[in-house]
Amino acid sequence: MLEFPKTGTGWKDIREEMDRLIEDDIDWRAGRSPLYIFHANDDVAAVGKAAFEKFFHENALGAKRAFHSLRKMEADVVEMGLDLFSGPAGASGFMTSGGSESIFLAVKTARDHFRACKSVAGAQNMVVPESAHPAFDKAGDVMDIAVRRIPLRADFRADTDDMAAAVDAETMLLVGSAPCFPHGLIDPISELAAISERTGTWLHVDACVGGYLAPFVKLLGHDLPDFDFAIDGVDSISADLHKFGFCPKPASTVFFRDAEAMERSKFDSSGWANGRFVTSTLVGTRPGGSVAGAWAVLRYLGREGYLSLAAEMMNLTKQYVEGIEAIDGVKMLTSPDLTILNFTTEKKDIFSVADGLAARGWLPGLIRKPKGIHMMLSMLHSDAISDYLRDLKHAVETATATDTSGRSASY
Ligand SMILES: *Cc1c(COP(=O)(O)O)cnc(C)c1O
């Protein structure tokens, strides 16, 4: 057991120790991690980092009273997001620490809205596609809301008929993803909106992973379904800045069609000796750097910057898909809407292929249903493509036909 250090250590020694620790990490800079890190290019990263550092010490908890700079920047980030997601007049939102917090707050808002508007006794539930992020289960666990996960259609999108059938008087929330993390596909949000309008159930669109990418891919002319506030029944949207928004972590946004309903996201308490304490977010202290970093990166790139990155990434995705399909015995499981792809093998066990990739220094992303390898591509993966395809081919050739690893897909 490490004891709490009796004396201090010099920064030089600390830094050297960190350098040694990092040697065991996955070489993400060389494109060897298909998840966790999103990268546009070094310029964007440098702007985000410099802006973050400029506001390294400030605390966004004090944005209203002490740091007017942060209040202004957060309001700007929200307005830019609402513009991107067709926010109608009266829509609003705020920044959070990530997708999980954005989802938690959307669930809380929908629940409190339900309780205020409908006098239904008994336990509430939410109806979500099987592919929805576990953050909904986490929110359900904390807030005692049952989660009804509904199996997907054969094309891996939300089965809206079965979801409609699962809605009852205690259902306070319907969820669709744009796209979902596992299959990278956008759910039929307008069909969900029709159910939401017919039953009066809150509809949340989880655009955490692709929210800041999909609008640009659509502008490029790709055939993507609508998913944002342009669809009448959409009540709230979560979209992570720290994923394909390429902003420094931790940063996400959550938006609400109706600013009055959004009031219910707030936690307002006055039992404390200091007096009233009101926060929109689950967390109290928030890094000022996250707000400044997002504000800077959104403005640095602008629509043009995001559009050209989207074009580069879609082109890269096409190259990966073609390269993967060219390997004997490998087949794509989906035709990607954005840059998330899944593939499997016909004769070999795909998790055995994953082990072969891991042996050559790649972190394989896994998916269980259907069993496959999962990748989320950004510009980090550009230079790595030929090495990856070479090693994948080798891993397929040397893989076993059955899964001997007993591994489970976990993060
Ligand atoms: C990443 C992700 C989340 C959770 O976001 P965190 O920032 O990791 O908390 C939620 N939904 C989807 C679809 C995601 O991809």
The ligand as a Tripos MOL2 file, in Angstrom:
@<TRIPOS>MOLECULE
LIG
   15    15     1     0     0
SMALL
NO_CHARGES

@<TRIPOS>ATOM
      1 C1        -20.4380    8.7110  -25.4080 C.3       1 LIG1
      2 C2        -21.8990    8.5750  -25.4180 C.ar      1 LIG1
      3 C3        -22.6620    8.8850  -24.2860 C.ar      1 LIG1
      4 C4        -22.0530    9.2110  -22.9330 C.3       1 LIG1
      5 O1        -21.1800   10.2580  -22.9760 O.3       1 LIG1
      6 P1        -19.9790   10.4690  -21.9290 P.3       1 LIG1
      7 O2        -19.4270   11.7660  -22.3850 O.co2     1 LIG1
      8 O3        -19.0350    9.3180  -22.0740 O.co2     1 LIG1
      9 O4        -20.5890   10.5510  -20.5680 O.co2     1 LIG1
     10 C5        -24.0280    8.8340  -24.4270 C.ar      1 LIG1
     11 N1        -24.6190    8.4600  -25.5850 N.ar      1 LIG1
     12 C6        -23.8980    8.1190  -26.6680 C.ar      1 LIG1
     13 C7        -24.6130    7.7090  -27.9290 C.3       1 LIG1
     14 C8        -22.5190    8.1500  -26.6260 C.ar      1 LIG1
     15 O5        -21.7890    7.7630  -27.6840 O.3       1 LIG1
@<TRIPOS>BOND
     1     1     2 1
     2     2     3 ar
     3     2    14 ar
     4     3     4 1
     5     3    10 ar
     6     4     5 1
     7     5     6 1
     8     6     7 2
     9     6     8 1
    10     6     9 1
    11    10    11 ar
    12    11    12 ar
    13    12    13 1
    14    12    14 ar
    15    14    15 1
@<TRIPOS>SUBSTRUCTURE
     1 LIG1         1 GROUP 0 **** ****
